[in-house]
Amino acid sequence: MGDPLGIGPEIIAKSLGTRAWRDEASGLVIFGSHDVLRAAAERSGARPFWSVVSKADWLGGDDVADGVVLVDEPVVGPTPGAPGPSEAGGRASFAWVEGAIASCRLPRRDPRRCDAIVTAPISKSSWHMAGRDEFPGHTELLAERFGAKRHGMLFVGPSLRIMLATIHVPLMRVASLLSPERVLDTIELSHLACIELGIARPRIAVCGLNPHAGEGGLLGEEDERQIAPAIARAAAAGLDVSGPLPADTVFGAAAAPPHGKGRFDCVVAMYHDQGLIPAKLVDGMRTVNVTVGLGVPRTSPAHGTAFDIAGADRADDESMWRAIELAARMAARRE
């Protein structure tokens, strides 16, 4: 459910309670608070669409009801009078994602086992207030719990697919974090992710770090020393990969028409804003965040908690329902 004081409960209620395909949403499990979801549904005009089980009954049961099931774990402790970061919200959102992780790790024969995770937005400030500083966000927590030796953040939209070589780090640290091994891992994860999305022969473009991809070393040596060797190794292994390419033109070459020429199936960006600016500019709320390399599909809407509009019934649920649909498709393909 994400942070209980953010827009997560609202976009869940709208996605599953007001969308035309809500009657087909069987087999979904929501880890969150019944009271919080009920309040969000009432504000959104969504009819009740879930059955409720306590966390104790979920952990100790041997059967699961049909339809959408909410595993109820109430928010404990005081919360602010208005939406915003809180210790209680941090504890609750952390516990809820841990419940989803535990259910994905159950034996295949267990009826409570889940096949994919969709996460509503959390607040890093709330996790900090709850004493969970060891995990900057969902991605790092999921990678640690699933023992993912390498993982990546992929953004999927109707026009662009973009994988990040570095994620939530200061811009000043990006160059020092890049290495041929790290870039190669990202290229390979991009290739595997595209196959999982149904692209048989992925065409991958790799951004340069510097303007004009370094201009042969005149504008920086990282492109030739840290990025180009990874591309050469990936190509030698049989991957269809090009680069390093200037970031100011590669997204236009990659984006599907009418926004671009559709020459590439995925772009590897070197840092967060290099990839996220074109993704959110072109695809906006249609973008879905996918964590690659976990062993189970994980998606999320490509936006944050939006505390400024939480509780006002103004949140757009498009990215959330697209995240749910994509997770279901990925789980079915893996099956």
C-alpha positions as protocol buffer text, in pm:
chain_id: "A"
residue {
  index: 1
  type: MET
  ca { x: 0 y: 0 z: 0 }
}
residue {
  index: 2
  type: GLY
  ca { x: 298 y: 233 z: 34 }
}
residue {
  index: 3
  type: ASP
  ca { x: 294 y: 521 z: 279 }
}
residue {
  index: 4
  type: PRO
  ca { x: -55 y: 534 z: 437 }
}
residue {
  index: 5
  type: LEU
  ca { x: -48 y: 916 z: 433 }
}
residue {
  index: 6
  type: GLY
  ca { x: 49 y: 937 z: 65 }
}
residue {
  index: 7
  type: ILE
  ca { x: -157 y: 872 z: -246 }
}
residue {
  index: 8
  type: GLY
  ca { x: -90 y: 496 z: -248 }
}
residue {
  index: 9
  type: PRO
  ca { x: -423 y: 397 z: -88 }
}
residue {
  index: 10
  type: GLU
  ca { x: -613 y: 627 z: -326 }
}
residue {
  index: 11
  type: ILE
  ca { x: -453 y: 497 z: -646 }
}
residue {
  index: 12
  type: ILE
  ca { x: -508 y: 138 z: -529 }
}
residue {
  index: 13
  type: ALA
  ca { x: -875 y: 212 z: -461 }
}
residue {
  index: 14
  type: LYS
  ca { x: -916 y: 379 z: -799 }
}
residue {
  index: 15
  type: SER
  ca { x: -721 y: 115 z: -991 }
}
residue {
  index: 16
  type: LEU
  ca { x: -908 y: -181 z: -846 }
}
residue {
  index: 17
  type: GLY
  ca { x: -1240 y: -25 z: -751 }
}
residue {
  index: 18
  type: THR
  ca { x: -1332 y: 205 z: -1038 }
}
residue {
  index: 19
  type: ARG
  ca { x: -1153 y: 71 z: -1346 }
}
residue {
  index: 20
  type: ALA
  ca { x: -1357 y: -122 z: -1602 }
}
residue {
  index: 21
  type: TRP
  ca { x: -1150 y: -438 z: -1552 }
}
residue {
  index: 22
  type: ARG
  ca { x: -1195 y: -447 z: -1172 }
}
residue {
  index: 23
  type: ASP
  ca { x: -1414 y: -760 z: -1189 }
}
residue {
  index: 24
  type: GLU
  ca { x: -1119 y: -948 z: -1339 }
}
residue {
  index: 25
  type: ALA
  ca { x: -887 y: -855 z: -1053 }
}
residue {
  index: 26
  type: SER
  ca { x: -898 y: -1194 z: -886 }
}
residue {
  index: 27
  type: GLY
  ca { x: -596 y: -1332 z: -710 }
}
residue {
  index: 28
  type: LEU
  ca { x: -462 y: -995 z: -596 }
}
residue {
  index: 29
  type: VAL
  ca { x: -342 y: -951 z: -237 }
}
residue {
  index: 30
  type: ILE
  ca { x: -310 y: -608 z: -78 }
}
residue {
  index: 31
  type: PHE
  ca { x: -75 y: -569 z: 217 }
}
residue {
  index: 32
  type: GLY
  ca { x: -193 y: -266 z: 411 }
}
residue {
  index: 33
  type: SER
  ca { x: -456 y: -124 z: 641 }
}
residue {
  index: 34
  type: HIS
  ca { x: -826 y: -195 z: 598 }
}
residue {
  index: 35
  type: ASP
  ca { x: -920 y: 135 z: 762 }
}
residue {
  index: 36
  type: VAL
  ca { x: -689 y: 335 z: 537 }
}
residue {
  index: 37
  type: LEU
  ca { x: -808 y: 165 z: 218 }
}
residue {
  index: 38
  type: ARG
  ca { x: -1173 y: 197 z: 318 }
}
residue {
  index: 39
  type: ALA
  ca { x: -1134 y: 573 z: 373 }
}
residue {
  index: 40
  type: ALA
  ca { x: -958 y: 613 z: 38 }
}
residue {
  index: 41
  type: ALA
  ca { x: -1227 y: 414 z: -141 }
}
residue {
  index: 42
  type: GLU
  ca { x: -1503 y: 623 z: 13 }
}
residue {
  index: 43
  type: ARG
  ca { x: -1335 y: 945 z: -100 }
}
residue {
  index: 44
  type: SER
  ca { x: -1286 y: 806 z: -453 }
}
residue {
  index: 45
  type: GLY
  ca { x: -1636 y: 669 z: -490 }
}
residue {
  index: 46
  type: ALA
  ca { x: -1506 y: 313 z: -528 }
}
residue {
  index: 47
  type: ARG
  ca { x: -1725 y: 31 z: -411 }
}
residue {
  index: 48
  type: PRO
  ca { x: -1572 y: -215 z: -162 }
}
residue {
  index: 49
  type: PHE
  ca { x: -1395 y: -475 z: -373 }
}
residue {
  index: 50
  type: TRP
  ca { x: -1187 y: -668 z: -119 }
}
residue {
  index: 51
  type: SER
  ca { x: -1224 y: -923 z: 157 }
}
residue {
  index: 52
  type: VAL
  ca { x: -1024 y: -880 z: 478 }
}
residue {
  index: 53
  type: VAL
  ca { x: -801 y: -1121 z: 667 }
}
residue {
  index: 54
  type: SER
  ca { x: -582 y: -1036 z: 963 }
}
residue {
  index: 55
  type: LYS
  ca { x: -208 y: -1079 z: 932 }
}
residue {
  index: 56
  type: ALA
  ca { x: -223 y: -1360 z: 1189 }
}
residue {
  index: 57
  type: ASP
  ca { x: -490 y: -1546 z: 989 }
}
residue {
  index: 58
  type: TRP
  ca { x: -294 y: -1491 z: 668 }
}
residue {
  index: 59
  type: LEU
  ca { x: 25 y: -1634 z: 816 }
}
residue {
  index: 60
  type: GLY
  ca { x: -155 y: -1923 z: 988 }
}
residue {
  index: 61
  type: GLY
  ca { x: -415 y: -2007 z: 726 }
}
residue {
  index: 62
  type: ASP
  ca { x: -409 y: -2273 z: 461 }
}
residue {
  index: 63
  type: ASP
  ca { x: -657 y: -2129 z: 213 }
}
residue {
  index: 64
  type: VAL
  ca { x: -718 y: -1798 z: 34 }
}
residue {
  index: 65
  type: ALA
  ca { x: -1052 y: -1645 z: -59 }
}
residue {
  index: 66
  type: ASP
  ca { x: -1132 y: -1561 z: -420 }
}
residue {
  index: 67
  type: GLY
  ca { x: -1111 y: -1206 z: -549 }
}
residue {
  index: 68
  type: VAL
  ca { x: -900 y: -933 z: -392 }
}
residue {
  index: 69
  type: VAL
  ca { x: -775 y: -1008 z: -41 }
}
residue {
  index: 70
  type: LEU
  ca { x: -651 y: -739 z: 197 }
}
residue {
  index: 71
  type: VAL
  ca { x: -406 y: -860 z: 462 }
}
residue {
  index: 72
  type: ASP
  ca { x: -489 y: -612 z: 737 }
}
residue {
  index: 73
  type: GLU
  ca { x: -203 y: -474 z: 945 }
}
residue {
  index: 74
  type: PRO
  ca { x: -316 y: -147 z: 1107 }
}
residue {
  index: 75
  type: VAL
  ca { x: -106 y: 167 z: 1129 }
}
residue {
  index: 76
  type: VAL
  ca { x: 26 y: 189 z: 1486 }
}
residue {
  index: 77
  type: GLY
  ca { x: 119 y: 515 z: 1654 }
}
residue {
  index: 78
  type: PRO
  ca { x: 41 y: 882 z: 1604 }
}
residue {
  index: 79
  type: THR
  ca { x: 35 y: 1030 z: 1255 }
}
residue {
  index: 80
  type: PRO
  ca { x: 46 y: 1397 z: 1152 }
}
residue {
  index: 81
  type: GLY
  ca { x: -280 y: 1585 z: 1126 }
}
residue {
  index: 82
  type: ALA
  ca { x: -207 y: 1640 z: 754 }
}
residue {
  index: 83
  type: PRO
  ca { x: -38 y: 1414 z: 496 }
}
residue {
  index: 84
  type: GLY
  ca { x: 338 y: 1403 z: 532 }
}
residue {
  index: 85
  type: PRO
  ca { x: 631 y: 1195 z: 655 }
}
residue {
  index: 86
  type: SER
  ca { x: 580 y: 1015 z: 986 }
}
residue {
  index: 87
  type: GLU
  ca { x: 736 y: 743 z: 1195 }
}
residue {
  index: 88
  type: ALA
  ca { x: 407 y: 551 z: 1200 }
}
residue {
  index: 89
  type: GLY
  ca { x: 379 y: 568 z: 822 }
}
residue {
  index: 90
  type: GLY
  ca { x: 737 y: 449 z: 785 }
}
residue {
  index: 91
  type: ARG
  ca { x: 685 y: 150 z: 1014 }
}
residue {
  index: 92
  type: ALA
  ca { x: 361 y: 52 z: 844 }
}
residue {
  index: 93
  type: SER
  ca { x: 484 y: 83 z: 485 }
}
residue {
  index: 94
  type: PHE
  ca { x: 800 y: -111 z: 569 }
}
residue {
  index: 95
  type: ALA
  ca { x: 603 y: -391 z: 735 }
}
residue {
  index: 96
  type: TRP
  ca { x: 362 y: -415 z: 442 }
}
residue {
  index: 97
  type: VAL
  ca { x: 632 y: -463 z: 181 }
}
residue {
  index: 98
  type: GLU
  ca { x: 797 y: -722 z: 408 }
}
residue {
  index: 99
  type: GLY
  ca { x: 465 y: -910 z: 405 }
}
residue {
  index: 100
  type: ALA
  ca { x: 463 y: -909 z: 25 }
}
residue {
  index: 101
  type: ILE
  ca { x: 823 y: -1031 z: 12 }
}
residue {
  index: 102
  type: ALA
  ca { x: 749 y: -1314 z: 256 }
}
residue {
  index: 103
  type: SER
  ca { x: 450 y: -1425 z: 48 }
}
residue {
  index: 104
  type: CYS
  ca { x: 660 y: -1436 z: -269 }
}
residue {
  index: 105
  type: ARG
  ca { x: 910 y: -1661 z: -93 }
}
residue {
  index: 106
  type: LEU
  ca { x: 654 y: -1925 z: 9 }
}
residue {
  index: 107
  type: PRO
  ca { x: 664 y: -2268 z: -157 }
}
residue {
  index: 108
  type: ARG
  ca { x: 490 y: -2284 z: -493 }
}
residue {
  index: 109
  type: ARG
  ca { x: 223 y: -2520 z: -358 }
}
residue {
  index: 110
  type: ASP
  ca { x: 122 y: -2273 z: -84 }
}
residue {
  index: 111
  type: PRO
  ca { x: -206 y: -2098 z: -179 }
}
residue {
  index: 112
  type: ARG
  ca { x: -81 y: -1776 z: -18 }
}
residue {
  index: 113
  type: ARG
  ca { x: 225 y: -1760 z: -242 }
}
residue {
  index: 114
  type: CYS
  ca { x: 244 y: -1447 z: -457 }
}
residue {
  index: 115
  type: ASP
  ca { x: 405 y: -1437 z: -801 }
}
residue {
  index: 116
  type: ALA
  ca { x: 484 y: -1065 z: -835 }
}
residue {
  index: 117
  type: ILE
  ca { x: 498 y: -747 z: -627 }
}
residue {
  index: 118
  type: VAL
  ca { x: 353 y: -405 z: -707 }
}
residue {
  index: 119
  type: THR
  ca { x: 460 y: -135 z: -465 }
}
residue {
  index: 120
  type: ALA
  ca { x: 278 y: 192 z: -406 }
}
residue {
  index: 121
  type: PRO
  ca { x: 507 y: 488 z: -325 }
}
residue {
  index: 122
  type: ILE
  ca { x: 687 y: 508 z: 8 }
}
residue {
  index: 123
  type: SER
  ca { x: 847 y: 807 z: 176 }
}
residue {
  index: 124
  type: LYS
  ca { x: 1221 y: 776 z: 234 }
}
residue {
  index: 125
  type: SER
  ca { x: 1182 y: 1036 z: 510 }
}
residue {
  index: 126
  type: SER
  ca { x: 921 y: 817 z: 680 }
}
residue {
  index: 127
  type: TRP
  ca { x: 1152 y: 514 z: 663 }
}
residue {
  index: 128
  type: HIS
  ca { x: 1428 y: 730 z: 812 }
}
residue {
  index: 129
  type: MET
  ca { x: 1198 y: 837 z: 1096 }
}
residue {
  index: 130
  type: ALA
  ca { x: 1112 y: 471 z: 1156 }
}
residue {
  index: 131
  type: GLY
  ca { x: 1481 y: 379 z: 1187 }
}
residue {
  index: 132
  type: ARG
  ca { x: 1514 y: 206 z: 850 }
}
residue {
  index: 133
  type: ASP
  ca { x: 1811 y: 401 z: 716 }
}
residue {
  index: 134
  type: GLU
  ca { x: 1983 y: 85 z: 594 }
}
residue {
  index: 135
  type: PHE
  ca { x: 1744 y: 79 z: 298 }
}
residue {
  index: 136
  type: PRO
  ca { x: 1715 y: 397 z: 86 }
}
residue {
  index: 137
  type: GLY
  ca { x: 1400 y: 260 z: -74 }
}
residue {
  index: 138
  type: HIS
  ca { x: 1206 y: -36 z: -208 }
}
residue {
  index: 139
  type: THR
  ca { x: 1470 y: -138 z: -461 }
}
residue {
  index: 140
  type: GLU
  ca { x: 1748 y: -183 z: -208 }
}
residue {
  index: 141
  type: LEU
  ca { x: 1522 y: -366 z: 40 }
}
residue {
  index: 142
  type: LEU
  ca { x: 1392 y: -606 z: -225 }
}
residue {
  index: 143
  type: ALA
  ca { x: 1742 y: -675 z: -358 }
}
residue {
  index: 144
  type: GLU
  ca { x: 1869 y: -760 z: -9 }
}
residue {
  index: 145
  type: ARG
  ca { x: 1572 y: -979 z: 83 }
}
residue {
  index: 146
  type: PHE
  ca { x: 1579 y: -1175 z: -245 }
}
residue {
  index: 147
  type: GLY
  ca { x: 1959 y: -1204 z: -246 }
}
residue {
  index: 148
  type: ALA
  ca { x: 1992 y: -1036 z: -585 }
}
residue {
  index: 149
  type: LYS
  ca { x: 2363 y: -1012 z: -664 }
}
residue {
  index: 150
  type: ARG
  ca { x: 2288 y: -768 z: -942 }
}
residue {
  index: 151
  type: HIS
  ca { x: 1972 y: -575 z: -1009 }
}
residue {
  index: 152
  type: GLY
  ca { x: 1859 y: -274 z: -1202 }
}
residue {
  index: 153
  type: MET
  ca { x: 1588 y: -10 z: -1230 }
}
residue {
  index: 154
  type: LEU
  ca { x: 1401 y: -17 z: -1561 }
}
residue {
  index: 155
  type: PHE
  ca { x: 1136 y: 232 z: -1669 }
}
residue {
  index: 156
  type: VAL
  ca { x: 878 y: 104 z: -1917 }
}
residue {
  index: 157
  type: GLY
  ca { x: 641 y: 326 z: -2111 }
}
residue {
  index: 158
  type: PRO
  ca { x: 456 y: 311 z: -2442 }
}
residue {
  index: 159
  type: SER
  ca { x: 740 y: 501 z: -2613 }
}
residue {
  index: 160
  type: LEU
  ca { x: 1058 y: 431 z: -2417 }
}
residue {
  index: 161
  type: ARG
  ca { x: 1228 y: 164 z: -2207 }
}
residue {
  index: 162
  type: ILE
  ca { x: 1517 y: 301 z: -2002 }
}
residue {
  index: 163
  type: MET
  ca { x: 1754 y: 116 z: -1768 }
}
residue {
  index: 164
  type: LEU
  ca { x: 1972 y: 303 z: -1516 }
}
residue {
  index: 165
  type: ALA
  ca { x: 2337 y: 217 z: -1452 }
}
residue {
  index: 166
  type: THR
  ca { x: 2330 y: 418 z: -1127 }
}
residue {
  index: 167
  type: ILE
  ca { x: 2019 y: 502 z: -929 }
}
residue {
  index: 168
  type: HIS
  ca { x: 1976 y: 723 z: -622 }
}
residue {
  index: 169
  type: VAL
  ca { x: 2322 y: 872 z: -585 }
}
residue {
  index: 170
  type: PRO
  ca { x: 2451 y: 1231 z: -597 }
}
residue {
  index: 171
  type: LEU
  ca { x: 2554 y: 1342 z: -943 }
}
residue {
  index: 172
  type: MET
  ca { x: 2908 y: 1408 z: -819 }
}
residue {
  index: 173
  type: ARG
  ca { x: 2950 y: 1036 z: -744 }
}
residue {
  index: 174
  type: VAL
  ca { x: 2826 y: 893 z: -1073 }
}
residue {
  index: 175
  type: ALA
  ca { x: 3160 y: 889 z: -1259 }
}
residue {
  index: 176
  type: SER
  ca { x: 3338 y: 715 z: -971 }
}
residue {
  index: 177
  type: LEU
  ca { x: 3066 y: 447 z: -950 }
}
residue {
  index: 178
  type: LEU
  ca { x: 3077 y: 358 z: -1318 }
}
residue {
  index: 179
  type: SER
  ca { x: 3302 y: 71 z: -1424 }
}
residue {
  index: 180
  type: PRO
  ca { x: 3311 y: -162 z: -1726 }
}
residue {
  index: 181
  type: GLU
  ca { x: 3169 y: -438 z: -1503 }
}
residue {
  index: 182
  type: ARG
  ca { x: 2881 y: -227 z: -1376 }
}
residue {
  index: 183
  type: VAL
  ca { x: 2790 y: -102 z: -1722 }
}
residue {
  index: 184
  type: LEU
  ca { x: 2809 y: -456 z: -1861 }
}
residue {
  index: 185
  type: ASP
  ca { x: 2577 y: -582 z: -1585 }
}
residue {
  index: 186
  type: THR
  ca { x: 2328 y: -310 z: -1675 }
}
residue {
  index: 187
  type: ILE
  ca { x: 2342 y: -394 z: -2045 }
}
residue {
  index: 188
  type: GLU
  ca { x: 2287 y: -764 z: -1974 }
}
residue {
  index: 189
  type: LEU
  ca { x: 1999 y: -691 z: -1736 }
}
residue {
  index: 190
  type: SER
  ca { x: 1843 y: -469 z: -2003 }
}
residue {
  index: 191
  type: HIS
  ca { x: 1868 y: -753 z: -2253 }
}
residue {
  index: 192
  type: LEU
  ca { x: 1708 y: -1004 z: -2016 }
}
residue {
  index: 193
  type: ALA
  ca { x: 1434 y: -760 z: -1916 }
}
residue {
  index: 194
  type: CYS
  ca { x: 1339 y: -698 z: -2278 }
}
residue {
  index: 195
  type: ILE
  ca { x: 1316 y: -1073 z: -2340 }
}
residue {
  index: 196
  type: GLU
  ca { x: 1091 y: -1103 z: -2035 }
}
residue {
  index: 197
  type: LEU
  ca { x: 875 y: -829 z: -2183 }
}
residue {
  index: 198
  type: GLY
  ca { x: 837 y: -1031 z: -2504 }
}
residue {
  index: 199
  type: ILE
  ca { x: 1110 y: -880 z: -2724 }
}
residue {
  index: 200
  type: ALA
  ca { x: 1293 y: -1170 z: -2884 }
}
residue {
  index: 201
  type: ARG
  ca { x: 1599 y: -982 z: -3012 }
}
residue {
  index: 202
  type: PRO
  ca { x: 1645 y: -664 z: -2807 }
}
residue {
  index: 203
  type: ARG
  ca { x: 1828 y: -369 z: -2960 }
}
residue {
  index: 204
  type: ILE
  ca { x: 2006 y: -180 z: -2684 }
}
residue {
  index: 205
  type: ALA
  ca { x: 2154 y: 169 z: -2697 }
}
residue {
  index: 206
  type: VAL
  ca { x: 2400 y: 287 z: -2432 }
}
residue {
  index: 207
  type: CYS
  ca { x: 2429 y: 655 z: -2338 }
}
residue {
  index: 208
  type: GLY
  ca { x: 2758 y: 826 z: -2292 }
}
residue {
  index: 209
  type: LEU
  ca { x: 2822 y: 1002 z: -1963 }
}
residue {
  index: 210
  type: ASN
  ca { x: 2963 y: 1325 z: -2101 }
}
residue {
  index: 211
  type: PRO
  ca { x: 2834 y: 1565 z: -2368 }
}
residue {
  index: 212
  type: HIS
  ca { x: 2875 y: 1415 z: -2716 }
}
residue {
  index: 213
  type: ALA
  ca { x: 2972 y: 1087 z: -2544 }
}
residue {
  index: 214
  type: GLY
  ca { x: 3307 y: 1241 z: -2456 }
}
residue {
  index: 215
  type: GLU
  ca { x: 3399 y: 1362 z: -2807 }
}
residue {
  index: 216
  type: GLY
  ca { x: 3686 y: 1114 z: -2831 }
}
residue {
  index: 217
  type: GLY
  ca { x: 3820 y: 1210 z: -2489 }
}
residue {
  index: 218
  type: LEU
  ca { x: 3807 y: 1586 z: -2539 }
}
residue {
  index: 219
  type: LEU
  ca { x: 3504 y: 1620 z: -2309 }
}
residue {
  index: 220
  type: GLY
  ca { x: 3591 y: 1348 z: -2060 }
}
residue {
  index: 221
  type: GLU
  ca { x: 3758 y: 1007 z: -2059 }
}
residue {
  index: 222
  type: GLU
  ca { x: 3484 y: 803 z: -1886 }
}
residue {
  index: 223
  type: ASP
  ca { x: 3306 y: 713 z: -2208 }
}
residue {
  index: 224
  type: GLU
  ca { x: 3613 y: 548 z: -2360 }
}
residue {
  index: 225
  type: ARG
  ca { x: 3756 y: 401 z: -2042 }
}
residue {
  index: 226
  type: GLN
  ca { x: 3448 y: 284 z: -1850 }
}
residue {
  index: 227
  type: ILE
  ca { x: 3158 y: 251 z: -2096 }
}
residue {
  index: 228
  type: ALA
  ca { x: 3303 y: 148 z: -2432 }
}
residue {
  index: 229
  type: PRO
  ca { x: 3478 y: -168 z: -2298 }
}
residue {
  index: 230
  type: ALA
  ca { x: 3149 y: -292 z: -2153 }
}
residue {
  index: 231
  type: ILE
  ca { x: 2974 y: -240 z: -2486 }
}
residue {
  index: 232
  type: ALA
  ca { x: 3250 y: -431 z: -2666 }
}
residue {
  index: 233
  type: ARG
  ca { x: 3219 y: -724 z: -2425 }
}
residue {
  index: 234
  type: ALA
  ca { x: 2840 y: -732 z: -2460 }
}
residue {
  index: 235
  type: ALA
  ca { x: 2866 y: -728 z: -2839 }
}
residue {
  index: 236
  type: ALA
  ca { x: 3125 y: -1006 z: -2830 }
}
residue {
  index: 237
  type: ALA
  ca { x: 2876 y: -1212 z: -2629 }
}
residue {
  index: 238
  type: GLY
  ca { x: 2619 y: -1173 z: -2906 }
}
residue {
  index: 239
  type: LEU
  ca { x: 2405 y: -887 z: -2775 }
}
residue {
  index: 240
  type: ASP
  ca { x: 2276 y: -624 z: -3018 }
}
residue {
  index: 241
  type: VAL
  ca { x: 2421 y: -317 z: -2846 }
}
residue {
  index: 242
  type: SER
  ca { x: 2533 y: 25 z: -2971 }
}
residue {
  index: 243
  type: GLY
  ca { x: 2723 y: 311 z: -2812 }
}
residue {
  index: 244
  type: PRO
  ca { x: 2833 y: 503 z: -2625 }
}
residue {
  index: 245
  type: LEU
  ca { x: 2592 y: 746 z: -2791 }
}
residue {
  index: 246
  type: PRO
  ca { x: 2527 y: 1113 z: -2709 }
}
residue {
  index: 247
  type: ALA
  ca { x: 2239 y: 1134 z: -2465 }
}
residue {
  index: 248
  type: ASP
  ca { x: 2093 y: 1440 z: -2636 }
}
residue {
  index: 249
  type: THR
  ca { x: 2006 y: 1239 z: -2949 }
}
residue {
  index: 250
  type: VAL
  ca { x: 1977 y: 874 z: -2843 }
}
residue {
  index: 251
  type: PHE
  ca { x: 1631 y: 902 z: -2687 }
}
residue {
  index: 252
  type: GLY
  ca { x: 1490 y: 1051 z: -3007 }
}
residue {
  index: 253
  type: ALA
  ca { x: 1639 y: 761 z: -3200 }
}
residue {
  index: 254
  type: ALA
  ca { x: 1497 y: 508 z: -2953 }
}
residue {
  index: 255
  type: ALA
  ca { x: 1147 y: 638 z: -2879 }
}
residue {
  index: 256
  type: ALA
  ca { x: 863 y: 474 z: -3066 }
}
residue {
  index: 257
  type: PRO
  ca { x: 688 y: 687 z: -3331 }
}
residue {
  index: 258
  type: PRO
  ca { x: 553 y: 953 z: -3327 }
}
residue {
  index: 259
  type: HIS
  ca { x: 801 y: 1069 z: -3062 }
}
residue {
  index: 260
  type: GLY
  ca { x: 1106 y: 911 z: -3224 }
}
residue {
  index: 261
  type: LYS
  ca { x: 1238 y: 670 z: -3481 }
}
residue {
  index: 262
  type: GLY
  ca { x: 1201 y: 343 z: -3288 }
}
residue {
  index: 263
  type: ARG
  ca { x: 1554 y: 221 z: -3361 }
}
residue {
  index: 264
  type: PHE
  ca { x: 1620 y: 76 z: -3015 }
}
residue {
  index: 265
  type: ASP
  ca { x: 1417 y: -132 z: -2770 }
}
residue {
  index: 266
  type: CYS
  ca { x: 1595 y: -9 z: -2458 }
}
residue {
  index: 267
  type: VAL
  ca { x: 1833 y: 271 z: -2362 }
}
residue {
  index: 268
  type: VAL
  ca { x: 2091 y: 232 z: -2085 }
}
residue {
  index: 269
  type: ALA
  ca { x: 2131 y: 567 z: -1907 }
}
residue {
  index: 270
  type: MET
  ca { x: 2428 y: 639 z: -1683 }
}
residue {
  index: 271
  type: TYR
  ca { x: 2244 y: 827 z: -1409 }
}
residue {
  index: 272
  type: HIS
  ca { x: 1897 y: 895 z: -1272 }
}
residue {
  index: 273
  type: ASP
  ca { x: 1798 y: 1223 z: -1437 }
}
residue {
  index: 274
  type: GLN
  ca { x: 1962 y: 1136 z: -1769 }
}
residue {
  index: 275
  type: GLY
  ca { x: 1706 y: 857 z: -1805 }
}
residue {
  index: 276
  type: LEU
  ca { x: 1410 y: 985 z: -1608 }
}
residue {
  index: 277
  type: ILE
  ca { x: 1374 y: 1325 z: -1775 }
}
residue {
  index: 278
  type: PRO
  ca { x: 1297 y: 1179 z: -2121 }
}
residue {
  index: 279
  type: ALA
  ca { x: 1085 y: 899 z: -1972 }
}
residue {
  index: 280
  type: LYS
  ca { x: 861 y: 1135 z: -1779 }
}
residue {
  index: 281
  type: LEU
  ca { x: 857 y: 1397 z: -2051 }
}
residue {
  index: 282
  type: VAL
  ca { x: 745 y: 1158 z: -2326 }
}
residue {
  index: 283
  type: ASP
  ca { x: 544 y: 894 z: -2139 }
}
residue {
  index: 284
  type: GLY
  ca { x: 451 y: 1076 z: -1818 }
}
residue {
  index: 285
  type: MET
  ca { x: 201 y: 890 z: -1600 }
}
residue {
  index: 286
  type: ARG
  ca { x: 205 y: 599 z: -1843 }
}
residue {
  index: 287
  type: THR
  ca { x: 554 y: 507 z: -1717 }
}
residue {
  index: 288
  type: VAL
  ca { x: 605 y: 203 z: -1492 }
}
residue {
  index: 289
  type: ASN
  ca { x: 912 y: 133 z: -1279 }
}
residue {
  index: 290
  type: VAL
  ca { x: 1038 y: -228 z: -1296 }
}
residue {
  index: 291
  type: THR
  ca { x: 1309 y: -380 z: -1077 }
}
residue {
  index: 292
  type: VAL
  ca { x: 1506 y: -630 z: -1284 }
}
residue {
  index: 293
  type: GLY
  ca { x: 1710 y: -919 z: -1141 }
}
residue {
  index: 294
  type: LEU
  ca { x: 1513 y: -1002 z: -826 }
}
residue {
  index: 295
  type: GLY
  ca { x: 1385 y: -1344 z: -928 }
}
residue {
  index: 296
  type: VAL
  ca { x: 1024 y: -1223 z: -907 }
}
residue {
  index: 297
  type: PRO
  ca { x: 863 y: -942 z: -1108 }
}
residue {
  index: 298
  type: ARG
  ca { x: 836 y: -613 z: -920 }
}
residue {
  index: 299
  type: THR
  ca { x: 674 y: -301 z: -1060 }
}
residue {
  index: 300
  type: SER
  ca { x: 563 y: 33 z: -921 }
}
residue {
  index: 301
  type: PRO
  ca { x: 414 y: 358 z: -1046 }
}
residue {
  index: 302
  type: ALA
  ca { x: 684 y: 601 z: -1158 }
}
residue {
  index: 303
  type: HIS
  ca { x: 597 y: 874 z: -910 }
}
residue {
  index: 304
  type: GLY
  ca { x: 618 y: 947 z: -539 }
}
residue {
  index: 305
  type: THR
  ca { x: 384 y: 981 z: -243 }
}
residue {
  index: 306
  type: ALA
  ca { x: 250 y: 1323 z: -352 }
}
residue {
  index: 307
  type: PHE
  ca { x: 178 y: 1430 z: 5 }
}
residue {
  index: 308
  type: ASP
  ca { x: 63 y: 1767 z: -127 }
}
residue {
  index: 309
  type: ILE
  ca { x: -250 y: 1616 z: -285 }
}
residue {
  index: 310
  type: ALA
  ca { x: -298 y: 1307 z: -65 }
}
residue {
  index: 311
  type: GLY
  ca { x: -648 y: 1275 z: 75 }
}
residue {
  index: 312
  type: ALA
  ca { x: -796 y: 1519 z: -178 }
}
residue {
  index: 313
  type: ASP
  ca { x: -912 y: 1261 z: -438 }
}
residue {
  index: 314
  type: ARG
  ca { x: -692 y: 1427 z: -702 }
}
residue {
  index: 315
  type: ALA
  ca { x: -436 y: 1150 z: -767 }
}
residue {
  index: 316
  type: ASP
  ca { x: -401 y: 1001 z: -1115 }
}
residue {
  index: 317
  type: ASP
  ca { x: -400 y: 621 z: -1093 }
}
residue {
  index: 318
  type: GLU
  ca { x: -285 y: 549 z: -1449 }
}
residue {
  index: 319
  type: SER
  ca { x: 73 y: 459 z: -1360 }
}
residue {
  index: 320
  type: MET
  ca { x: -52 y: 230 z: -1082 }
}
residue {
  index: 321
  type: TRP
  ca { x: -296 y: 30 z: -1291 }
}
residue {
  index: 322
  type: ARG
  ca { x: -35 y: 4 z: -1565 }
}
residue {
  index: 323
  type: ALA
  ca { x: 207 y: -130 z: -1301 }
}
residue {
  index: 324
  type: ILE
  ca { x: -48 y: -391 z: -1191 }
}
residue {
  index: 325
  type: GLU
  ca { x: -116 y: -502 z: -1547 }
}
residue {
  index: 326
  type: LEU
  ca { x: 254 y: -521 z: -1634 }
}
residue {
  index: 327
  type: ALA
  ca { x: 334 y: -725 z: -1321 }
}
residue {
  index: 328
  type: ALA
  ca { x: 55 y: -969 z: -1409 }
}
residue {
  index: 329
  type: ARG
  ca { x: 185 y: -1007 z: -1766 }
}
residue {
  index: 330
  type: MET
  ca { x: 542 y: -1062 z: -1646 }
}
residue {
  index: 331
  type: ALA
  ca { x: 430 y: -1321 z: -1391 }
}
residue {
  index: 332
  type: ALA
  ca { x: 228 y: -1505 z: -1657 }
}
residue {
  index: 333
  type: ARG
  ca { x: 524 y: -1505 z: -1897 }
}
residue {
  index: 334
  type: ARG
  ca { x: 749 y: -1648 z: -1626 }
}
residue {
  index: 335
  type: GLU
  ca { x: 492 y: -1915 z: -1549 }
}
